[in-house]
Amino acid sequence: MRDYSSYSFWLEDAGEALTPRPSLAHSTDVDVAILGAGYSGLWTAYFLLRHSPQLRVAVVEKEIAGFGASGRNGGWCSPNFPVTATTLEKRFGAEAARNLLLSMRAAVDEVGRVCNEEKIDARFHKGGVLTLARGRHQLPGIRSSYAAYERLGLGDRYQMLSATEATERIRVSDVHGGLFTPDGASLHPARLVRGLARAVEARGGIIYEQTLVTGFKAGSLITPGGELRAKRAMVLAGEAYLTRLPRLHRALLPVYSLISLTEPLSASQWSQIGWQNGESVASTRNTVVYLTKTPDGRILFGSRGAPYAFGSKIRDQQDTHEATVKMIQRSLVEWFPPLAGIGFTHAWGGPVGMPRDWMPAVRFDASSRIGSIMGYTGQGVSTSNLSGRLLAGLITNRPTGLETLPPAQRCSPKWEIEPLRWLIVRYMQGAFLRIDEAAEAGRPRPVDARLAEYLGRH
Ligand SMILES: Cc1cc2nc3c(=O)[nH]c(=O)nc-3n(C[C@H](O)[C@H](O)[C@H](O)COP(=O)(O)OP(=O)(O)OC[C@H]3O[C@@H](n4cnc5c(N)ncnc54)[C@H](O)[C@@H]3O)c2cc1C
């Protein structure tokens, strides 16, 4: 059996033994069968049982609850949506964009509320989200985000910070300004997902672990031990891993996000850095940088970077792709020069599910009784709460007020077939890195920058 605690610091620090629950041993009938015990599957189960306690709900998980991204992420519970406010406005109009962003803000509070009510010790801390302009070239990006929030009537929840104001919050090198919202939280990802699993069980749900779903058909998940037959709905909530099912192979792209964690900082190191409020911190780098201050006083530094593997392969070795880990650890010291020589205790990562148009989708087809929830592009902690609530409502025909939001009942285009997929994705990964590096070095933008941005627009 795998040592599940080795998959992230969070799983190691989950405060429990991670002993797998029993697997599905024979064919069973339920009302709702859910593939995947990450946030998506568990929030769906939770809201189904909360509003319809008579339903028989079962979740099938190939490893243990929280094995996927839900047990490994950066701990941002963010009011930001995977697609920017500007793009939402362009694609869906101002009203839909505004409603979605308001629902995201509410989803952050809903996560905190459920943790409180269900006594889930997820260390939910509402420190806000701070996006830094690291380098002058990043200022236009945060200014245009702020302008979009203002146009949507959400400007009152965002504050443009001068370099001095940003530095008063956290002392990072080369900061030229920032954009702050108080509406985000940080949390302990594994404690949330493991606690959610227990909350589902406390409400009568059943979770079968170490049970691989090998296929599905209308009304049934197929596993080696038997079928999980569902009278009312069958839900696919396996995010990046769904690409392993032949019918969903091109629905998403598994893209790796990697994290390095420092040893706990000393009091004097913290006094040099500040960061007293524990904001979730990022820059506007194309290749994504996200930071979290952990409850025990370490810095978690995350980024994309592990190269896409041909055929959408998902392999444990990619979790610790050496060149990316080194790049992350170097970047941390560039951000915080006083931490030169700091020790790193953990490095891990995992695949996030990226749809071709970057848009998460929550679907339920009443005729086939198949539901699906997928495509958070690495921003699923709060989004999965919103999506699970929405899907539970769609399945039971109960209005949630979320069914008119852009993710409801939509379908993203499929990714290209190989080898075209590999060529496009590897090209985009390389091009975005070159764009970032040129901007940071003060060099002109690469000649193909517009092409890369067109291909990767979101
Ligand atoms: C390193 C990293 C950092 C991240 N940081 C953040 C962050 O700070 N904030 C944020 O909002 N988001 C972040 N994300 C993304 C976020 O964690 C995900 O969007 C979210 O956890 C997705 O939840 P999920 O339940 O949909 O998928 P998962 O958590 O991946 O769960 C899917 C589950 O389905 C199971 N499964 C899949 N296929 C099968 C099958 N065939 N049979 C049985 N079981 C199956 C898997 O084992 C897995 O447990 C990060 C992700 C990673 C990898």
The ligand as an ORCA input file, in Angstrom:
! r2SCAN-3c Opt
* xyz 0 1
  C       0.048     21.519     -6.103
  C      -1.339     22.112     -6.218
  C      -1.614     23.343     -5.653
  C      -2.888     23.889     -5.753
  N      -3.172     25.041     -5.074
  C      -4.438     25.516     -5.040
  C      -4.786     26.597     -4.203
  O      -3.960     27.121     -3.454
  N      -6.066     27.056     -4.236
  C      -7.004     26.490     -5.050
  O      -8.143     26.958     -5.102
  N      -6.721     25.390     -5.790
  C      -5.475     24.880     -5.790
  N      -5.190     23.756     -6.491
  C      -6.278     23.083     -7.210
  C      -7.230     22.376     -6.259
  O      -6.509     21.638     -5.316
  C      -8.126     21.487     -7.099
  O      -8.790     22.286     -8.050
  C      -9.173     20.758     -6.266
  O      -8.597     20.111     -5.180
  C      -9.882     19.761     -7.171
  O     -10.707     18.953     -6.381
  P     -11.380     17.695     -7.047
  O     -12.127     16.995     -6.021
  O     -12.140     18.133     -8.256
  O     -10.176     16.836     -7.607
  P      -9.125     15.939     -6.787
  O      -8.814     16.499     -5.477
  O      -7.981     15.676     -7.718
  O      -9.924     14.614     -6.502
  C     -10.244     13.695     -7.496
  C     -10.274     12.334     -6.821
  O     -10.830     11.391     -7.728
  C     -10.134     10.188     -7.584
  N     -10.282      9.448     -8.843
  C      -9.958      9.904    -10.066
  N     -10.194      8.970    -10.999
  C     -10.725      7.904    -10.350
  C     -11.177      6.634    -10.769
  N     -11.146      6.254    -12.044
  N     -11.674      5.784     -9.840
  C     -11.757      6.179     -8.539
  N     -11.305      7.365     -8.082
  C     -10.792      8.222     -8.978
  C      -8.690     10.628     -7.333
  O      -7.929      9.625     -6.702
  C      -8.881     11.860     -6.471
  O      -8.830     11.564     -5.091
  C      -3.913     23.186     -6.457
  C      -3.635     21.949     -7.013
  C      -2.364     21.404     -6.904
  C      -2.081     20.054     -7.509
*
